[in-house]
Amino acid sequence: MIYHDTIVALATPSGAGAIAVVRLSGNDAISIADSCFKSVKSQKSLSDQKTHTIHLGHIMDGKKTIDEVLVSVFKNPNSYTGEHVVEISCHGSNYIQREIIQLFLRKGCRMATAGEFTLRAFLNGKLDLSQAEAVADLISSDNEASHQIAMQQMRGGFSSEIAKLREELLNFASLIELELDFAEEDVEFADRTQFKDLTERISFVLKRLIDSFAVGNVIKNGIPVAIVGEPNVGKSTLLNALLNEERAIVSEIAGTTRDTIEDEISIGGIGFRFIDTAGIRETKDVVESIGIRKTFEKIEQAQVVVYISPSPLAPKGGISSDALKEIKKIKNKYPLKNLIIVFNKMDMLSEEDIQNLKSSLVNRKSKIENVQFISAKTGQGVQEFKDTLLDFVNTGALRNNDTIVTNSRHYDSLLKALDEVDNVKHGLESGLSGDLLAIDIRQALYHFGEITGEITNDDLLGNIFANFCIGK
């Protein structure tokens, strides 16, 4: 898969704006841009300019001036793609963007496919495959934690750790292979004790990386939180308080929410996707019944379930027997899900009532765990509720800047690599011959190579870069 042509695409989002950037990459990028560029002060040629320089001028279509622009020149191999790259900063009119791109297409460029600039960077050795994938993660990051992980991976934190393990394993593999060349002499070049220690260390690191995927996947995709409970207990009010906007309709009429409402916020740098659901109750209303059925579907998908109820001392009586049954049903049906019981409408109580309520609930701790007291209407206790949600995420690895795996393809390759390393360990313990050990070692090396891109194919690259945006 080698490209020699020159590609062009809009590198900024489509649509009108203050400026737009049109990017070219390829052997003829500079000469094609030069043929359409007229400097403001002199007849300078872009081809004669130094790399990493910016030039003011006009893009010309014959005698017609399309726009006044700034042209940035990056010469190979010191560019993002490793090829000649030109970036044209023009005014953000849709018409100007279209005219400039069409002009370059007529001059011999081809429209870039999704992720083709980053694909060329990978093929030209500017990035390994895990770093290239981190580029897409960085673009799509929408909270502090996902941004931090993507930056670490793009800088090579993950790939350097994998490359180091692969190199150590490769050194021993070479010694094992060398033994096969001297099989008749019955010599042993690879120290089996050292080799066993290496496999133990590699296995430990792989397990740590594999375990980190649970946190990484949460950080990358956000944590789904289902807000459930009886009708008219403040579920929608809580959602609005968390989002700090009137996202859901609030009324005194029970059963107002008939479908799920979803929105996402960042708490402590972690994305949480809150799902306001229809109130759970017995009803003959067909539409409301559908909403209640969807509520249980959302509970199934959620990692955290928030059951909200009016405070036991609030008007209308507090936790009903139906509510207690639903809480028990949720706990029994989803024993592994994090469940928070939230008592709402605390603003209706005196301070003495609140303290008495808390004391009584402490005595029932064995029955009701993760209890929170809030007033969704006034905001009382909402911050403490957010802190409780954040406690469900193990952010220790993130704070320590440890390597965290967020990519499911990497996770799959790590699992396969660990399986092969375990086979090597068992082979060493059972005194397996060198030729059979070599087979398992080669397989482990193969799966390491899949992550960084030493081992790849066109189909894999096509699947990865198809998810990129055009222009990147």
Residue, then its C-alpha position, 0 to 999 in steps of 0.5 A: m500500500i504505497y501512495h504517490d499521488t497528491i491528495v487534498a481535503l478540507a482540514t477544518p469542519s465543513g460550514a462557514g466560519a472565520i477561517a478554513v484550512v485546506r490541506l495538500s499532501g504528496n510529492d507534488a503538493i508544493s508545486i501544485a500549490d505554487s502554480c496557484f499562488k501569487s505572493v503579495k510582495s514578490q514573485k517568490s516560489l513556494s518550492d524555493q522556500k524553507t520548510h515550516t514557513i508561512h507566506l501571505g498571498h493570493i490563490m489565483d485561478g488564472k487571472k481570477t483572484i479567489d482569496e487572500v490566504l496564508v500558505s504554510v509549507f512543510k517539506n518532507p520528511n519533516s511534516y505530519t505525513g512525511e511527504h510535502v504538505v501545504e496548508i492554506s488558511c483562507h476565509g471560511s466562506n463555503y464558496i471560497q473553500r469549494e473554489i480552492i479545492q476544485l482548483f486543486l483537483r483540476k491541477g492534479c490532486r485527488m480528494a483524500t479519503a477518511g483518515e488518509f493523511t494520518l494513514r500516510a503518516f503511519l505508512n511513512g513511519k511518522l506514527d505507529l498504528s496505536q499512535a495513529e488510532a490515538v489521533a482519532d481518539l484525541i479528536s473525539s475526546d469530549n472530557e479531560a480524562s479521555h483527552q489526557i489518555a489520548m494525548q499519552q497514547m499519541r505521544g507513544g506512551f502505550s506503544s513504547e511499553i509494548a515495543k519494549l516488551r516485544e523487543e525483550l521477547l524477540n531477543f529470547a526468540s532469536l536465541i531459541e531460533l539459534e538453538l534450532d540451527f544447532a539442534e544436533e550439537d544439543v546446545e542451549f543459548a537461551d537461559r531457561t531461568q531468565f526466560k521464565d522470569l521474563t515471561e512472568r514479567i511480561s504476563f504481569v504487565l499484560k494483565r495490568l494493561i488488560d485490567s486497565f481497559a475496564v477504566g479506559n472503556v468507561i473514560k472513553n465512552g462515558i458512564p451510563v447512569a439510569i435515573v429511575g423511581e416512581p412518578n413525580v418524585g423529582k427524576s426530571t428535576l434531578l436531571n435538570a439540576l445536574l445539567n444546570e438547564e431545563r432539559a426535561i419537562v417538569s410538572e405536578i402531573a404524574g407520568t409526564t416523562r413517557d420516553t427516556i431523555e439522555d444527556e451527558i456532563s463531565i464530573g471530575g473529567i469523567g463523562f457521565r451519560f444521564i438517562d431520565t426514565a419514565g416513572i415506574r408504576e402500575t398503569k393502563d395507559v398504553v403510551e406510559s406502559i411503553g415508557i416504563r418498559k423502556t425504563f427497564e431496558k435502560i436499567e439493563q444498559a446502565q452501569v449505575v442505577v439511581y433510584i430516587s424517592p421523596s424523603p420519608l418525612a416529606p408530604k405524601g408519605g416518603i418511601s412507599s411499599d411499591a418503591l421498596k419492592e422495586i428497589k429490592k427487585i432491581k437489587n436482585k435482578y442486577p446484583l452487580k450494578n452500582l445502585i444509589i438510593v436518593f431521597n429527594k425533596m429535603d428542602m421540605l424538612s427542617e434541619e432537625d428532621i434531616q438529622n433524625l432521618k439520617s440517624s434512622l437510616v444509619n440503623r437500616k444500613s444493612k438494608i439500604e446502602n449508598v444513600q444520598f440526601i438531596s433537594a433537586k429543586t434547590g441543589q442541596g446535596v447535588q455536589e455530594f451526589k456527583d462525588t459519589l458517582l465519581d467514586f465508582v470510577n477508579t481514577g487512580a491509574l489516571r492520576n498516576n499517569d499510568t498507561i490505560v487501554t481504551n481501544s477494543r482492538h488493542y484489548d483483544s490483541l493483549l488478551k491473545a498475546l497473554d494467552e500465548v505468553d502463558n503457553v510459553k510459560h507452561g512450555l518452559e515448566s514442562g520442558l517443551s522442546g525449543d521448536l515448539l516453544a518457538i511457535d508460541i513465541r512467534q504467535a505472542l510477537y505477532h499479537f504485539g505487532e498487531i498493536t503497533g503496526e509491525i504486523t498489519n494488512d490492508d483490511l485492518l488499515g481500512n477498518i481503522f482509518a474509515n472511522f477518521c474524519i476527512g482531512k485528518 
